[in-house]
Amino acid sequence: MEQKEGLKKRREQTFLFLMGALLGGVCFLAIYGIKVLDSSYIDWLFASEQDLYQHYIGWCHYRNTPWQFPIGMIDSLAKPLSVSIIWTDSIPLFALFFKLFSPFLPVEFQYFGLFGLFSFSMQGGFSALCIGRMTSRKLFGLLGAFLFILSFPMLQRMFYHTALGSQWLIFLSLYVWLERKRWKGMGKICLIWAGIGVLTVSLHSYFLPMTGILMIGMAIHLYWEERDKKRSLGIFCSYIGGAAAALWIWGAFWGSSSPVGEGLGTFSSNLNTFYNSQGHSSFLKGFPLYFDWQEEGFGYLGLGGLFLVGAMALLLLVRAVSTYKGQAYESFISKGIGKVCKKGAKAHPFRTLLFLSSFILFCYAVSPIVTWNEIEIIHVPLPRFVERALNIFRSSGRLIWLPMYMLTLTSIIFLQRRLRDRESLLLILVAVLLQIADIRAYAMEKREYFSKREHKYQVMWQGTSIDNTIERYEGFQFMYTDNDILLPTAYYAYLKGMWVSNYYFARSYEEEVARRIEQCTKELLEGKAKEDVIYIFQEGTKGLENYPLNYTEWYGHIVGIKERKE
């Protein structure tokens, strides 16, 4: 796959990157329109998926938190705990940048639309750069980039779990690998990979396995070529050091929340993922999943990607039949499978290492419960310590994105190498048109929702008796752990400069929150209710008569406040 005589001139590469970025930006505007770029327009955030306004409210409380170290801590979302912005998925890098200007920004300010435009542009720029680098053809790069810009997983994630739209990090890492010979010595290349480690954590840590395995592939490749252990080890240590330092600075190691989740396997990728549109295709129906949460492992190639992969498979079959005419199997066996594979790996280290990287992540993505449609094929038992380690990235299905993109990229490069330019260009053009037609219904659905529909959010608690006397109170103490009105209450608390005792985080703080509730219950039983706290109970809570509070029923909840002494 590697093209040694690729686009070497920086001017050519810069042009290709900028044009690819422009295409990505145009596609974003065609799908989502310009309304989401209005930083003061926030109603669409609350009308969308819960995850989206969870991320927005996380940013709101972060900007109100006084500067401290670690720089990513928020002290008003789980009082008295301080938690990292990493656990609210609020795109830490953007949150930090805009917090610097927070005093000059309006109360209602969002950067998620801008981040969407940025991600689409980077997806176009870096994917075009990788294709151009491997084909020596700028036109191939620009045309092929459409298949990655108009990626179904990209549309699925954008403005649902927005930070996971940073899929361009995969192409950035691949490009650095392709350009490994540009940076001589250890200094620059180690600094670059340290930067990628920091950048990955600062956008979303779920890309660490994807960018990390490409880093390892490059380190091995360099050792393969140069036999320089120090340089390869330096790259590895720089990336790990950069990622670990970023996690520390953002506050991921502070507090008692564990990075380990639960449910490994239920968030996996189904074996039908590459051709299962999950109902989003304009032409192909979706296939069933074994677990509902396998939508996390959505890796549908699109009709254009499937067309190119099919064309590549057909050419391979025709070549095998016409060249060997039935003698390939005997020749392969007589030489020895191991020797043939070793010879191929030695001759083509880049494609070998890239294949192994993709295959490893594919295995992680579809395991440990391997499924096809509604059928469980095998459940691989894992030792508890292994399962616990893998549960750090429990939504393992997301790792299918690297194999998915590499499959499409491989088909583009293969067809360009095996056919005349005119023929391969025609096939890619057909693939792009098929991809546009296939994604059209899904894209129009997004455009209708984000660009044409008017959204109006009504802030919870406004106009209530509590709102009329809110200046008396410092925060909301939830006396239960369910996530029902946590998020809208947290937004109201932001507007009023208050705190909440619980929130919906990417990792659990339930034990600490439960201990706080137990402590508050004890204080109430002792008659030590706080005048500046609003206590919220679920309807049907027993024993409320034992607390020194005045109660009001409110939308299935009971609000308790201590009568204030004048």
ChimeraX attribute file (.defattr): number of C-alpha atoms within 10 A of each C-alpha:
attribute: neighborCount
match mode: 1-to-1
recipient: residues
	/A:1	18
	/A:2	16
	/A:3	15
	/A:4	13
	/A:5	10
	/A:6	18
	/A:7	21
	/A:8	13
	/A:9	8
	/A:10	9
	/A:11	10
	/A:12	14
	/A:13	21
	/A:14	13
	/A:15	14
	/A:16	28
	/A:17	26
	/A:18	18
	/A:19	20
	/A:20	30
	/A:21	28
	/A:22	17
	/A:23	23
	/A:24	26
	/A:25	22
	/A:26	15
	/A:27	20
	/A:28	24
	/A:29	18
	/A:30	14
	/A:31	20
	/A:32	24
	/A:33	18
	/A:34	15
	/A:35	16
	/A:36	24
	/A:37	18
	/A:38	14
	/A:39	16
	/A:40	15
	/A:41	17
	/A:42	22
	/A:43	17
	/A:44	21
	/A:45	26
	/A:46	21
	/A:47	16
	/A:48	15
	/A:49	13
	/A:50	14
	/A:51	21
	/A:52	22
	/A:53	24
	/A:54	26
	/A:55	25
	/A:56	24
	/A:57	25
	/A:58	30
	/A:59	27
	/A:60	25
	/A:61	24
	/A:62	28
	/A:63	21
	/A:64	18
	/A:65	18
	/A:66	12
	/A:67	14
	/A:68	9
	/A:69	11
	/A:70	17
	/A:71	17
	/A:72	25
	/A:73	25
	/A:74	27
	/A:75	19
	/A:76	26
	/A:77	30
	/A:78	23
	/A:79	19
	/A:80	15
	/A:81	18
	/A:82	17
	/A:83	27
	/A:84	27
	/A:85	27
	/A:86	26
	/A:87	22
	/A:88	24
	/A:89	25
	/A:90	30
	/A:91	26
	/A:92	26
	/A:93	19
	/A:94	16
	/A:95	24
	/A:96	20
	/A:97	10
	/A:98	18
	/A:99	19
	/A:100	12
	/A:101	10
	/A:102	16
	/A:103	11
	/A:104	9
	/A:105	14
	/A:106	10
	/A:107	13
	/A:108	12
	/A:109	17
	/A:110	24
	/A:111	21
	/A:112	26
	/A:113	24
	/A:114	15
	/A:115	20
	/A:116	23
	/A:117	23
	/A:118	18
	/A:119	27
	/A:120	30
	/A:121	26
	/A:122	27
	/A:123	33
	/A:124	33
	/A:125	31
	/A:126	28
	/A:127	33
	/A:128	32
	/A:129	33
	/A:130	30
	/A:131	30
	/A:132	27
	/A:133	26
	/A:134	24
	/A:135	24
	/A:136	18
	/A:137	17
	/A:138	22
	/A:139	15
	/A:140	24
	/A:141	27
	/A:142	23
	/A:143	20
	/A:144	27
	/A:145	28
	/A:146	26
	/A:147	27
	/A:148	28
	/A:149	28
	/A:150	26
	/A:151	22
	/A:152	23
	/A:153	24
	/A:154	23
	/A:155	20
	/A:156	20
	/A:157	17
	/A:158	22
	/A:159	26
	/A:160	18
	/A:161	18
	/A:162	25
	/A:163	25
	/A:164	23
	/A:165	24
	/A:166	23
	/A:167	25
	/A:168	22
	/A:169	23
	/A:170	23
	/A:171	26
	/A:172	20
	/A:173	23
	/A:174	23
	/A:175	19
	/A:176	20
	/A:177	21
	/A:178	19
	/A:179	17
	/A:180	15
	/A:181	11
	/A:182	11
	/A:183	13
	/A:184	10
	/A:185	10
	/A:186	14
	/A:187	12
	/A:188	13
	/A:189	23
	/A:190	22
	/A:191	16
	/A:192	18
	/A:193	26
	/A:194	25
	/A:195	17
	/A:196	25
	/A:197	27
	/A:198	24
	/A:199	20
	/A:200	25
	/A:201	23
	/A:202	25
	/A:203	23
	/A:204	21
	/A:205	20
	/A:206	19
	/A:207	24
	/A:208	23
	/A:209	16
	/A:210	24
	/A:211	24
	/A:212	22
	/A:213	21
	/A:214	24
	/A:215	25
	/A:216	19
	/A:217	22
	/A:218	25
	/A:219	21
	/A:220	21
	/A:221	20
	/A:222	21
	/A:223	15
	/A:224	15
	/A:225	9
	/A:226	11
	/A:227	12
	/A:228	13
	/A:229	13
	/A:230	11
	/A:231	20
	/A:232	25
	/A:233	16
	/A:234	19
	/A:235	25
	/A:236	20
	/A:237	15
	/A:238	21
	/A:239	25
	/A:240	20
	/A:241	17
	/A:242	23
	/A:243	25
	/A:244	18
	/A:245	16
	/A:246	21
	/A:247	22
	/A:248	17
	/A:249	19
	/A:250	24
	/A:251	22
	/A:252	22
	/A:253	16
	/A:254	16
	/A:255	13
	/A:256	13
	/A:257	19
	/A:258	13
	/A:259	15
	/A:260	15
	/A:261	17
	/A:262	16
	/A:263	14
	/A:264	21
	/A:265	28
	/A:266	24
	/A:267	25
	/A:268	31
	/A:269	35
	/A:270	34
	/A:271	20
	/A:272	18
	/A:273	25
	/A:274	21
	/A:275	19
	/A:276	23
	/A:277	25
	/A:278	17
	/A:279	13
	/A:280	21
	/A:281	21
	/A:282	17
	/A:283	14
	/A:284	15
	/A:285	13
	/A:286	16
	/A:287	16
	/A:288	17
	/A:289	21
	/A:290	18
	/A:291	16
	/A:292	10
	/A:293	17
	/A:294	23
	/A:295	21
	/A:296	22
	/A:297	25
	/A:298	29
	/A:299	30
	/A:300	24
	/A:301	27
	/A:302	31
	/A:303	25
	/A:304	27
	/A:305	28
	/A:306	20
	/A:307	21
	/A:308	26
	/A:309	21
	/A:310	13
	/A:311	17
	/A:312	20
	/A:313	13
	/A:314	12
	/A:315	16
	/A:316	13
	/A:317	12
	/A:318	11
	/A:319	12
	/A:320	14
	/A:321	13
	/A:322	9
	/A:323	11
	/A:324	11
	/A:325	10
	/A:326	11
	/A:327	11
	/A:328	13
	/A:329	10
	/A:330	10
	/A:331	13
	/A:332	14
	/A:333	12
	/A:334	10
	/A:335	10
	/A:336	12
	/A:337	12
	/A:338	11
	/A:339	12
	/A:340	15
	/A:341	13
	/A:342	12
	/A:343	11
	/A:344	13
	/A:345	14
	/A:346	12
	/A:347	11
	/A:348	13
	/A:349	19
	/A:350	21
	/A:351	15
	/A:352	18
	/A:353	19
	/A:354	20
	/A:355	16
	/A:356	15
	/A:357	21
	/A:358	24
	/A:359	15
	/A:360	14
	/A:361	22
	/A:362	22
	/A:363	17
	/A:364	21
	/A:365	30
	/A:366	26
	/A:367	23
	/A:368	20
	/A:369	20
	/A:370	21
	/A:371	23
	/A:372	18
	/A:373	16
	/A:374	12
	/A:375	12
	/A:376	12
	/A:377	12
	/A:378	12
	/A:379	12
	/A:380	11
	/A:381	10
	/A:382	11
	/A:383	8
	/A:384	9
	/A:385	9
	/A:386	10
	/A:387	18
	/A:388	16
	/A:389	13
	/A:390	20
	/A:391	18
	/A:392	16
	/A:393	25
	/A:394	22
	/A:395	25
	/A:396	30
	/A:397	30
	/A:398	28
	/A:399	29
	/A:400	28
	/A:401	26
	/A:402	24
	/A:403	24
	/A:404	20
	/A:405	21
	/A:406	18
	/A:407	19
	/A:408	23
	/A:409	23
	/A:410	18
	/A:411	22
	/A:412	28
	/A:413	21
	/A:414	20
	/A:415	21
	/A:416	21
	/A:417	15
	/A:418	13
	/A:419	13
	/A:420	11
	/A:421	14
	/A:422	9
	/A:423	13
	/A:424	20
	/A:425	19
	/A:426	12
	/A:427	20
	/A:428	24
	/A:429	17
	/A:430	15
	/A:431	24
	/A:432	25
	/A:433	15
	/A:434	19
	/A:435	26
	/A:436	20
	/A:437	17
	/A:438	22
	/A:439	23
	/A:440	17
	/A:441	15
	/A:442	18
	/A:443	22
	/A:444	15
	/A:445	15
	/A:446	19
	/A:447	18
	/A:448	14
	/A:449	16
	/A:450	22
	/A:451	19
	/A:452	12
	/A:453	10
	/A:454	11
	/A:455	16
	/A:456	13
	/A:457	11
	/A:458	10
	/A:459	14
	/A:460	16
	/A:461	16
	/A:462	12
	/A:463	9
	/A:464	11
	/A:465	10
	/A:466	16
	/A:467	14
	/A:468	11
	/A:469	9
	/A:470	18
	/A:471	12
	/A:472	14
	/A:473	18
	/A:474	17
	/A:475	23
	/A:476	23
	/A:477	22
	/A:478	24
	/A:479	20
	/A:480	15
	/A:481	18
	/A:482	13
	/A:483	10
	/A:484	11
	/A:485	12
	/A:486	19
	/A:487	23
	/A:488	18
	/A:489	18
	/A:490	29
	/A:491	23
	/A:492	19
	/A:493	24
	/A:494	23
	/A:495	15
	/A:496	15
	/A:497	16
	/A:498	21
	/A:499	25
	/A:500	26
	/A:501	23
	/A:502	29
	/A:503	28
	/A:504	24
	/A:505	22
	/A:506	16
	/A:507	15
	/A:508	17
	/A:509	20
	/A:510	16
	/A:511	12
	/A:512	17
	/A:513	22
	/A:514	15
	/A:515	11
	/A:516	21
	/A:517	18
	/A:518	14
	/A:519	11
	/A:520	19
	/A:521	16
	/A:522	14
	/A:523	14
	/A:524	17
	/A:525	15
	/A:526	12
	/A:527	13
	/A:528	14
	/A:529	22
	/A:530	18
	/A:531	15
	/A:532	17
	/A:533	19
	/A:534	23
	/A:535	21
	/A:536	20
	/A:537	20
	/A:538	19
	/A:539	13
	/A:540	10
	/A:541	11
	/A:542	9
	/A:543	8
	/A:544	16
	/A:545	10
	/A:546	11
	/A:547	19
	/A:548	18
	/A:549	20
	/A:550	13
	/A:551	17
	/A:552	14
	/A:553	13
	/A:554	13
	/A:555	9
	/A:556	10
	/A:557	16
	/A:558	18
	/A:559	22
	/A:560	21
	/A:561	21
	/A:562	18
	/A:563	13
	/A:564	9
	/A:565	5
	/A:566	3
